[in-house]
Amino acid sequence: MKIFLTNDGAVTAIEYAIIATLIALVMVAAVQSLGSGASNFYNNITSAFP
C-alpha cells in the first residue's frame, strides 16, 4: 500500500498530458488564425486583378 501512496508517476503523467493538450489547443488556434489571414490576403490579391 505504501508503494501506491509514494508513487507520483501517474500524477506527473497527467500533468504532462494536460500541458500537451493546452499546447495543442494553442497551436490549433494559431493555425486557424493564420489560415484565415492568409486566405484573406490571397483573396485580396486575386480580386485586384481584372
Buried (B, 14 or more C-beta within 10 A) or exposed (E): EEEEEEEEEEEEEEEEEEEEEEEEEEEEEEEEEEEEEEEEEEEEEEEEEE
